[in-house]
Amino acid sequence: MKKKVVLAFSGGLDTSYCVKYLKEEKGLEVHSVLVNTGGFSAEELQQTEQRAYDLGVTQHTNLDETEYYYQSCIKYLIFGNVLKNNTYPLSVSAERVTQAMAIARHAKALGADYVAHGSTGAGNDQVRFDMIFHVMIPEIEIITPIRDMKLSREEEIEYLKQHGVEYDFVKAQYSINKGIWGTSVGGKETLTSHQPLPESAYPTQLTKEQPERVTLHFVKGELTGINDQVYDSPVQAIQALQGIAGPFAIGRDIHVGDTIIGIKGRVGFEAAAPMVIIKAHHTLEKHVLTKWQLYWKDQLATWYGNWLHEGQFIDPTMRNIETFLQETQENVTGKVHVLLAPYRFQVEGIESEHDLMSSKFGSYGEMNNAWSGEDVKGFSKIFGNQAVMYHKINNTEL
């Protein structure tokens, strides 16, 4: 009886090679699995499944983890307004962890002897996948043919041809990875430090030129509606906003950051809905949260995003931070008005019954209703008292 291997499968060159290698050279029963985190159409899923069977897998499974991905991860990225290096909404790095966990659960349920992925030895994904597998399925051995044999693209193509596989593996000019929380774009320009990506590199082109306004409805930090439409789940709301905002070609940028293995990396991305949501949510928070809530959210959310990027999602500290972030969202409810235009957007204002800019307490720079001028004089003297003491005792010249 052949031993079973579960292979993370995308249908590309690397994972196609893995199917043939695992079957022909290792004599394994190959069970391919594709984990959808909101980036595949029904047609694409069907095509990938057919390719897997054409290559000779015993079984192919499509796992839709989009809702789980939102509930376990994206929700907290929104609560924390997470942008790595103040730029990147973790479009790919966040979904890789969700995909690895789904594959681990599938391998365990199937009683697999091995789990395999097509990562090379150069990127972050190999670490993310390996770490999750080591924690969740330590009894199942990991096989990584491309990494272990240091195969070139040409060697993979030649091997497949020898086994009757004649797919047209023409290397795309740009590497595209699409998910519900954004699309990454890599190409020759991102291998340098000075070149921008050309307009044509982005999958979503500018097709809307007339500016329009949208109103986003948040309930306890989650996007629940757009304009007059209320959605059954935030996932649907995110997808709907992407459809509205994407054609304006907004949410584009190039992220430069530190990889898990220590080198600098550069990648382009487009993330219309994520960027609009994060900025709108942050604006609403600035109205309804106190300054120290905002401060500590920033500290913890930055750490959370960095640790997630490095594949450490299952560290128990992450659950502790999620509990804090969830608690801060109790009053983050209201409407946020956003102007969408070609290549840009602007958060114009908010409406919330929890708005701390209440006129009951006065208007900034205008007047106050809750204290007197004498109150402020006394407060100012006391508030600076320790600084006065320090400089007097130490004869500091200012």
Disulfide bonds with the S-S distance in Angstrom:
none
